[in-house]
């Protein structure tokens, strides 16, 4: 099943923000939206829509600034644990072994 992609106007309607607000948030939070080429329109995934909704809630609901939103999102982002070199080598070795058996 192909994931649903939204156009900017649809995102603005769903989240209830003006297009200039969405554009400014795209600049402040570069992970929002995807654009295949400079000529193509920007498209938004469901995760982008949820991200925009969260930003709206933090800005308009909690009164945070963009910098405050960025800090809050950084605080709530799941942390990634460091992987030791031996663990990485073990995983790569296992993947390599599996690839050889499939070939």
C-alpha positions as CSV (number, residue, x, y, z in Angstrom):
1,X,0.0,0.0,0.0
2,X,1.4,3.4,-1.0
3,X,1.5,5.9,1.8
4,X,-0.7,9.0,1.4
5,X,1.0,12.1,0.5
6,X,-0.5,15.5,1.1
7,X,-0.1,18.8,-0.7
8,X,0.7,22.0,1.2
9,X,-2.9,23.3,0.9
10,X,-4.2,20.0,2.3
11,X,-1.8,20.2,5.3
12,X,-2.8,23.8,5.9
13,X,-6.5,22.8,5.8
14,X,-6.1,19.8,8.1
15,X,-3.9,21.5,10.7
16,X,-5.7,24.9,10.4
17,X,-2.6,27.1,9.7
18,X,-1.9,29.7,7.1
19,X,0.4,28.7,4.2
20,X,3.0,31.3,5.3
21,X,3.1,29.6,8.8
22,X,3.8,26.2,7.2
23,X,6.5,27.6,5.0
24,X,8.2,29.3,7.9
25,X,8.1,26.1,9.9
26,X,9.6,24.2,6.9
27,X,12.6,26.5,7.1
28,X,12.9,26.2,10.9
29,X,12.4,22.4,10.9
30,X,14.0,21.1,7.7
31,X,12.7,17.5,8.1
32,X,9.1,18.6,7.3
33,X,8.0,17.6,3.8
34,X,9.8,16.1,0.8
35,X,10.6,17.7,-2.5
36,X,11.9,15.5,-5.4
37,X,13.2,18.5,-7.4
38,X,13.2,22.3,-7.2
39,X,10.4,22.4,-9.8
40,X,8.2,19.9,-8.1
41,X,5.7,20.8,-5.3
42,X,6.6,19.9,-1.8
43,X,4.7,16.8,-0.5
44,X,4.0,15.8,3.1
45,X,3.8,12.3,4.6
46,X,1.5,11.4,7.5
47,X,4.5,11.8,9.9
48,X,5.1,15.3,8.6
49,X,1.4,16.1,9.2
50,X,1.8,14.9,12.8
51,X,5.0,16.9,13.2
52,X,3.2,20.1,12.0
53,X,0.3,19.4,14.4
54,X,2.8,19.0,17.3
55,X,4.6,22.2,16.4
56,X,1.2,24.0,16.2
57,X,0.2,22.7,19.6
58,X,3.5,23.8,21.2
59,X,3.5,27.3,19.6
60,X,-0.2,28.2,19.9
61,X,-1.3,25.9,22.7
62,X,1.7,26.2,25.1
63,X,3.0,29.6,23.8
64,X,6.5,28.4,23.0
65,X,8.8,30.2,20.6
66,X,10.3,28.3,17.7
67,X,13.5,27.9,19.7
68,X,11.4,26.5,22.6
69,X,9.7,24.1,20.3
70,X,13.0,22.9,18.9
71,X,14.3,22.3,22.5
72,X,11.1,20.5,23.5
73,X,11.2,18.3,20.4
74,X,14.9,17.5,21.1
75,X,14.1,16.5,24.7
76,X,11.3,14.2,23.7
77,X,13.2,12.6,20.8
78,X,14.1,9.0,21.6
79,X,17.7,8.6,22.4
80,X,19.9,6.2,20.4
81,X,22.3,4.1,22.3
82,X,25.9,3.8,21.2
83,X,26.8,0.5,19.6
84,X,30.2,-0.9,20.3
85,X,32.6,-1.8,17.5
86,X,32.3,-5.5,18.4
87,X,28.5,-5.4,18.3
88,X,28.5,-3.7,14.9
89,X,31.0,-6.3,13.6
90,X,28.8,-9.1,14.9
91,X,25.7,-7.7,13.1
92,X,27.6,-7.1,9.9
93,X,29.1,-10.6,10.0
94,X,25.6,-12.1,10.6
95,X,24.1,-10.0,7.7
96,X,27.0,-11.1,5.5
97,X,26.5,-14.8,6.4
98,X,22.8,-14.5,5.6
99,X,23.5,-12.8,2.3
100,X,25.9,-15.6,1.3
101,X,23.3,-18.2,2.1
102,X,20.6,-16.4,0.0
103,X,22.9,-16.2,-3.0
